[in-house]
Amino acid sequence: MKITKTTVTLHTIFSGIFTFLVAVFFASGAIGENYTDAIFVAPIFFLIIVFWLVGVSFLVFKKFNTSVKIMWFSIPLGMIIAFPIAAFL
């Protein structure tokens, strides 16, 4: 399967936007969690963006298939890691 630069660019843009929106949504918390006036009550969910950046770093090494898989897998992976940490904090 031939992967073009356009395909990789679109995957990077769409997965980046989606990752950012999901990370901000979970970091903001629900209305019941925000008993302070803080914008982000669970900033540990920004780990999702860190995992996405690891996927983007594979683009530098020309590992396109691995990069696209990691970029899209960063959301469930980040949630699996961040939810238990947020529960204890």
TIRO-2110 file (N, C-alpha, C; in Angstrom, 1 decimal):
// TIRO-2110
0.8, -1.2, 0.0, N, 1, A
0.0, 0.0, 0.0, CA, 1, A
0.9, 1.2, 0.0, C, 1, A
0.6, 2.1, -1.0, N, 2, A
1.4, 3.3, -1.1, CA, 2, A
0.8, 4.4, -0.3, C, 2, A
1.5, 5.0, 0.6, N, 3, A
1.0, 6.1, 1.4, CA, 3, A
1.6, 7.4, 0.8, C, 3, A
0.8, 8.4, 0.5, N, 4, A
1.3, 9.6, -0.1, CA, 4, A
1.4, 10.6, 1.1, C, 4, A
2.1, 11.7, 0.8, N, 5, A
2.3, 12.8, 1.8, CA, 5, A
1.0, 13.4, 2.1, C, 5, A
0.1, 13.5, 1.1, N, 6, A
-1.2, 14.1, 1.4, CA, 6, A
-2.0, 13.3, 2.4, C, 6, A
-2.0, 12.0, 2.3, N, 7, A
-2.7, 11.1, 3.2, CA, 7, A
-2.1, 11.2, 4.6, C, 7, A
-0.8, 11.3, 4.7, N, 8, A
-0.2, 11.4, 6.0, CA, 8, A
-0.5, 12.8, 6.6, C, 8, A
-0.5, 13.8, 5.8, N, 9, A
-0.8, 15.1, 6.3, CA, 9, A
-2.2, 15.2, 6.8, C, 9, A
-3.1, 14.6, 6.1, N, 10, A
-4.5, 14.6, 6.5, CA, 10, A
-4.7, 13.8, 7.8, C, 10, A
-4.1, 12.7, 7.9, N, 11, A
-4.2, 11.9, 9.1, CA, 11, A
-3.6, 12.7, 10.3, C, 11, A
-2.5, 13.4, 10.1, N, 12, A
-1.9, 14.2, 11.1, CA, 12, A
-2.8, 15.3, 11.6, C, 12, A
-3.4, 16.0, 10.6, N, 13, A
-4.2, 17.2, 11.0, CA, 13, A
-5.5, 16.7, 11.7, C, 13, A
-6.2, 15.7, 11.1, N, 14, A
-7.4, 15.3, 11.7, CA, 14, A
-7.2, 14.6, 13.0, C, 14, A
-6.2, 13.7, 13.1, N, 15, A
-6.0, 13.1, 14.4, CA, 15, A
-5.5, 14.1, 15.4, C, 15, A
-4.8, 15.1, 15.0, N, 16, A
-4.3, 16.1, 16.0, CA, 16, A
-5.5, 17.0, 16.5, C, 16, A
-6.4, 17.3, 15.6, N, 17, A
-7.6, 18.1, 16.1, CA, 17, A
-8.5, 17.3, 17.0, C, 17, A
-8.7, 16.0, 16.6, N, 18, A
-9.5, 15.1, 17.4, CA, 18, A
-8.9, 14.8, 18.8, C, 18, A
-7.6, 14.6, 18.7, N, 19, A
-6.8, 14.4, 20.0, CA, 19, A
-6.9, 15.6, 20.9, C, 19, A
-6.7, 16.7, 20.4, N, 20, A
-6.8, 18.0, 21.2, CA, 20, A
-8.1, 18.2, 21.8, C, 20, A
-9.2, 18.0, 21.0, N, 21, A
-10.6, 18.1, 21.5, CA, 21, A
-10.9, 17.1, 22.6, C, 21, A
-10.5, 15.9, 22.4, N, 22, A
-10.8, 14.9, 23.4, CA, 22, A
-10.0, 15.2, 24.7, C, 22, A
-8.7, 15.5, 24.6, N, 23, A
-7.9, 15.8, 25.7, CA, 23, A
-8.4, 17.0, 26.5, C, 23, A
-8.8, 18.1, 25.9, N, 24, A
-9.4, 19.2, 26.5, CA, 24, A
-10.7, 18.9, 27.2, C, 24, A
-11.5, 18.1, 26.5, N, 25, A
-12.8, 17.7, 27.1, CA, 25, A
-12.6, 16.9, 28.4, C, 25, A
-11.7, 15.9, 28.4, N, 26, A
-11.5, 15.2, 29.6, CA, 26, A
-10.8, 16.0, 30.7, C, 26, A
-9.9, 16.8, 30.3, N, 27, A
-9.1, 17.6, 31.3, CA, 27, A
-10.0, 18.7, 31.9, C, 27, A
-11.0, 19.1, 31.2, N, 28, A
-12.0, 20.1, 31.8, CA, 28, A
-12.8, 19.5, 32.9, C, 28, A
-13.1, 18.3, 32.8, N, 29, A
-13.9, 17.6, 33.8, CA, 29, A
-15.4, 18.0, 33.6, C, 29, A
-16.2, 17.3, 34.4, N, 30, A
-17.7, 17.6, 34.4, CA, 30, A
-18.0, 18.7, 35.3, C, 30, A
-19.2, 19.2, 35.2, N, 31, A
-19.7, 20.3, 36.0, CA, 31, A
-19.6, 19.9, 37.5, C, 31, A
-19.9, 18.7, 37.9, N, 32, A
-19.8, 18.3, 39.3, CA, 32, A
-18.4, 18.2, 39.8, C, 32, A
-17.5, 18.0, 38.9, N, 33, A
-16.1, 17.9, 39.4, CA, 33, A
-15.4, 19.2, 39.6, C, 33, A
-15.9, 20.2, 39.0, N, 34, A
-15.3, 21.5, 39.0, CA, 34, A
-15.8, 22.4, 40.2, C, 34, A
-15.4, 22.0, 41.4, N, 35, A
-15.9, 22.7, 42.6, CA, 35, A
-14.9, 23.9, 42.8, C, 35, A
-13.8, 24.0, 42.1, N, 36, A
-13.0, 25.2, 42.1, CA, 36, A
-13.2, 26.0, 40.8, C, 36, A
-12.6, 27.1, 40.7, N, 37, A
-12.8, 27.9, 39.5, CA, 37, A
-11.7, 27.6, 38.5, C, 37, A
-11.1, 26.4, 38.6, N, 38, A
-10.0, 26.1, 37.7, CA, 38, A
-10.6, 25.7, 36.3, C, 38, A
-9.8, 26.0, 35.3, N, 39, A
-10.3, 25.6, 33.9, CA, 39, A
-10.1, 24.1, 33.7, C, 39, A
-9.0, 23.6, 34.1, N, 40, A
-8.7, 22.2, 33.9, CA, 40, A
-8.6, 21.5, 35.3, C, 40, A
-9.5, 20.7, 35.6, N, 41, A
-9.5, 20.0, 36.9, CA, 41, A
-8.8, 18.7, 36.9, C, 41, A
-8.5, 18.1, 35.7, N, 42, A
-7.8, 16.9, 35.6, CA, 42, A
-6.8, 17.0, 34.4, C, 42, A
-5.7, 17.8, 34.6, N, 43, A
-4.7, 18.0, 33.6, CA, 43, A
-3.9, 16.8, 33.2, C, 43, A
-4.1, 15.7, 33.9, N, 44, A
-3.4, 14.5, 33.5, CA, 44, A
-3.8, 13.9, 32.2, C, 44, A
-5.0, 14.3, 31.7, N, 45, A
-5.5, 13.9, 30.4, CA, 45, A
-4.8, 14.5, 29.3, C, 45, A
-3.9, 15.5, 29.5, N, 46, A
-3.1, 16.0, 28.5, CA, 46, A
-2.0, 15.0, 28.1, C, 46, A
-1.9, 13.9, 28.8, N, 47, A
-1.0, 12.9, 28.4, CA, 47, A
-1.4, 12.3, 27.0, C, 47, A
-2.7, 12.4, 26.7, N, 48, A
-3.1, 12.0, 25.3, CA, 48, A
-2.4, 12.7, 24.3, C, 48, A
-2.2, 14.0, 24.4, N, 49, A
-1.5, 14.8, 23.4, CA, 49, A
0.0, 14.4, 23.4, C, 49, A
0.6, 14.1, 24.5, N, 50, A
2.0, 13.6, 24.6, CA, 50, A
2.1, 12.3, 23.7, C, 50, A
1.2, 11.4, 23.9, N, 51, A
1.3, 10.2, 23.1, CA, 51, A
1.1, 10.4, 21.7, C, 51, A
0.2, 11.4, 21.3, N, 52, A
0.0, 11.8, 19.9, CA, 52, A
1.3, 12.3, 19.3, C, 52, A
2.0, 13.1, 20.1, N, 53, A
3.3, 13.7, 19.7, CA, 53, A
4.4, 12.6, 19.4, C, 53, A
4.3, 11.5, 20.2, N, 54, A
5.2, 10.4, 20.0, CA, 54, A
4.9, 9.8, 18.6, C, 54, A
3.6, 9.7, 18.2, N, 55, A
3.3, 9.2, 16.9, CA, 55, A
3.8, 10.2, 15.8, C, 55, A
3.7, 11.5, 16.1, N, 56, A
4.1, 12.4, 15.1, CA, 56, A
5.7, 12.3, 14.9, C, 56, A
6.3, 12.0, 16.0, N, 57, A
7.8, 11.9, 15.9, CA, 57, A
8.3, 10.8, 15.0, C, 57, A
7.4, 9.8, 14.8, N, 58, A
7.8, 8.7, 13.9, CA, 58, A
7.8, 9.2, 12.5, C, 58, A
7.1, 10.3, 12.2, N, 59, A
7.2, 10.9, 10.8, CA, 59, A
8.6, 11.3, 10.5, C, 59, A
9.3, 11.7, 11.5, N, 60, A
10.7, 12.2, 11.2, CA, 60, A
11.6, 11.0, 10.7, C, 60, A
11.3, 9.8, 11.2, N, 61, A
12.0, 8.6, 10.9, CA, 61, A
11.4, 7.9, 9.7, C, 61, A
10.4, 8.5, 9.0, N, 62, A
9.8, 7.9, 7.8, CA, 62, A
9.1, 6.6, 8.1, C, 62, A
8.6, 6.4, 9.3, N, 63, A
7.8, 5.2, 9.6, CA, 63, A
6.3, 5.6, 9.5, C, 63, A
5.8, 5.8, 8.3, N, 64, A
4.4, 6.3, 8.1, CA, 64, A
3.3, 5.4, 8.6, C, 64, A
3.4, 4.1, 8.4, N, 65, A
2.4, 3.2, 8.9, CA, 65, A
2.3, 3.2, 10.4, C, 65, A
3.5, 3.1, 11.0, N, 66, A
3.6, 3.1, 12.5, CA, 66, A
3.1, 4.5, 13.0, C, 66, A
3.4, 5.5, 12.4, N, 67, A
3.1, 6.9, 12.9, CA, 67, A
1.5, 7.0, 12.9, C, 67, A
0.9, 6.7, 11.8, N, 68, A
-0.6, 6.8, 11.7, CA, 68, A
-1.3, 6.0, 12.7, C, 68, A
-0.8, 4.8, 12.9, N, 69, A
-1.4, 3.9, 13.9, CA, 69, A
-1.2, 4.4, 15.3, C, 69, A
0.0, 4.9, 15.7, N, 70, A
0.2, 5.5, 17.0, CA, 70, A
-0.6, 6.8, 17.2, C, 70, A
-0.7, 7.6, 16.2, N, 71, A
-1.4, 8.9, 16.3, CA, 71, A
-2.9, 8.6, 16.7, C, 71, A
-3.5, 7.6, 16.0, N, 72, A
-4.9, 7.3, 16.3, CA, 72, A
-5.1, 6.5, 17.5, C, 72, A
-4.1, 5.6, 17.9, N, 73, A
-4.2, 4.8, 19.1, CA, 73, A
-3.9, 5.6, 20.3, C, 73, A
-3.4, 6.8, 20.2, N, 74, A
-3.0, 7.7, 21.3, CA, 74, A
-4.2, 8.0, 22.2, C, 74, A
-5.3, 8.2, 21.6, N, 75, A
-6.5, 8.5, 22.4, CA, 75, A
-6.9, 7.4, 23.4, C, 75, A
-7.2, 6.2, 22.9, N, 76, A
-7.5, 5.2, 23.9, CA, 76, A
-6.4, 4.8, 24.8, C, 76, A
-5.2, 4.9, 24.3, N, 77, A
-4.0, 4.6, 25.2, CA, 77, A
-3.9, 5.6, 26.3, C, 77, A
-4.0, 6.9, 25.9, N, 78, A
-4.0, 8.0, 26.9, CA, 78, A
-5.1, 7.9, 27.9, C, 78, A
-6.3, 7.5, 27.5, N, 79, A
-7.4, 7.4, 28.4, CA, 79, A
-7.2, 6.2, 29.3, C, 79, A
-6.7, 5.1, 28.8, N, 80, A
-6.4, 3.9, 29.7, CA, 80, A
-5.4, 4.3, 30.8, C, 80, A
-4.4, 5.1, 30.5, N, 81, A
-3.4, 5.4, 31.4, CA, 81, A
-3.9, 6.6, 32.4, C, 81, A
-4.6, 7.6, 31.8, N, 82, A
-5.0, 8.7, 32.6, CA, 82, A
-6.1, 8.5, 33.5, C, 82, A
-7.1, 7.7, 33.2, N, 83, A
-8.2, 7.5, 34.1, CA, 83, A
-7.9, 7.0, 35.4, C, 83, A
-7.0, 5.9, 35.5, N, 84, A
-6.7, 5.5, 36.9, CA, 84, A
-5.8, 6.5, 37.7, C, 84, A
-5.0, 7.2, 37.0, N, 85, A
-4.2, 8.3, 37.6, CA, 85, A
-5.1, 9.4, 38.1, C, 85, A
-6.0, 9.8, 37.3, N, 86, A
-7.0, 10.9, 37.7, CA, 86, A
-7.9, 10.4, 38.9, C, 86, A
-8.2, 9.1, 38.9, N, 87, A
-9.0, 8.7, 40.0, CA, 87, A
-8.3, 8.7, 41.4, C, 87, A
-7.0, 8.5, 41.4, N, 88, A
-6.3, 8.6, 42.6, CA, 88, A
-5.9, 10.0, 43.0, C, 88, A
-5.9, 10.9, 42.1, N, 89, A
-5.5, 12.3, 42.4, CA, 89, A
-6.7, 13.0, 42.8, C, 89, A
END
